[in-house]
């Protein structure tokens, strides 16, 4: 008999629940990647919107000096010199207003999204959000195709898209929280949260491919991608491990008898026990995912009777009373202000500071997101090792402020230093942002004061990210206003925001440090070290 290939031995070494965890991890990763992929094009197209006006004016001057020169046919020949409404000197303020309309709608909708999401099936809720988000993203691109120059049209599309995109974050965080416990949560969610940077990178590359020739396609292609992922979500997303139990009970062989035991549990719940082949019993509800292959699965679906004492969805004020929610929410407000200012304005800044075209500036801006991937993973690993989420965020915020100042100085000295500082800034800026929106939100959503009520996770996530989205709305708006007086003012604002985020974590950081000093070192901890 031939030996089993090592690759096959590796595959069969994983049990069924591990495969489903891996599948959910990858699927939710791809789903939220498509959300960020569809948000990124606006930052790439910004420099092209105003560049169209200036570049065509130069060509028009040449044409008037040589009247006999034949004109070239183009889809937008009479419009390129003034792509309204971004043809005036206040174009930065108008672009900032578009960012603000999207992010303000996102912030307001996020507070409602978590509460609604807890009361609706996550799979359907997320599917509808992705399909409608794809529709509105494509509508923005169609403005180019149909020569739409109304600011009101673009503002409407941005507001509508901001509202429907709020369905994404609470849904995927709740789903991933259902499948993964607290063990090594920082590392797992640090890896998982890299979807933000991956989506930004892909969005930059896709939008950059068409930005100079047909910027409408820079929106239409990402819009079609997020809509397609919405269909994938509807077909394959498994919200909770328990959802699979009835499936396997339904399709199990009807000819096999199933020995079971029942027990009248607490609060009127009926617990159903499965009899294993080795005569060991285990509660069905206590199974992490699915019974092993040597377990007889019951033929009839198991019905768990819900009683009045079963935990219900938490209220908004109840979520705010969870220790740490307010501090981390306000901290995220300033951390996300910095991150989203880079997200929406970095390509334009590189265009002006490094004198690059829109495509090269968009490609270079992806290095900030590459640094963000590394920063998010490092923040998760360090916080897992130390057991101190607030302290990890505080240290990274402390280092981020002077690094931002260094970036504003070094970016004018050439491409090499700019690349290095983009990577470092991306790691320090996105590290705390990634940690708070994932591992910290999941920790607080399953806090011990909730007494096992896991239904609070979506609301807590929405409160934290919704408050952060207020900063995300303010950052690009302020950047648009301040950049008129010079880019240095924008960087001063970003450094001040980082220091304010740090101050909000001082109480939690002091509590973590005091707790670590007073905690005795057990024999188990000594062995681990």
Secondary structure, DSSP 8 states (H G I E B T S, - for coil): -----HHHHHHHTS-HHHHHHHHHHHHHHHHHHHHHHHHHHHHHHHHHHHHHHHHHHHHHHHHHH-TTS-----TTTTTGGG-TTS-STTHHHHHHHHHHHHHHHHHHHHHHHHHHHTTS-HHHHHHHHHHHHHHHHHHHHHHHHTT---HHHHHHHHHHHHHHTHHHHHHHHHHHHHH--STTHHHHHHHHTTHHHHHHHHHHHHHHHHTTT-TTHHHHHHHHHHHHHHHHHHHH----TTHHHHHHHHSS-TTS---EEEEE-GGG-EEEEEEBTTS-EEESTT-SSS--TTB---SS-------TTS-----HHHHHTSTTHHHHHHHHHHHHHHHHHHHHHHHHHHHHHH---HHHHHHHHHHHHHHHHHHHHHHHHHHHHH--HHHHHHHHHHHHHHHHHHHHHHTTS-HHHHHHHHHHHHHHHHHHHHHIIIIIHHHHHT-GGGTT-GGGHHHHHHHHHHHHHHHHHHHHHHHHHHGGG-HHHHHHHHHHHHHHHHHHTHHHHHHHHHHHHHS---HHHHHH-
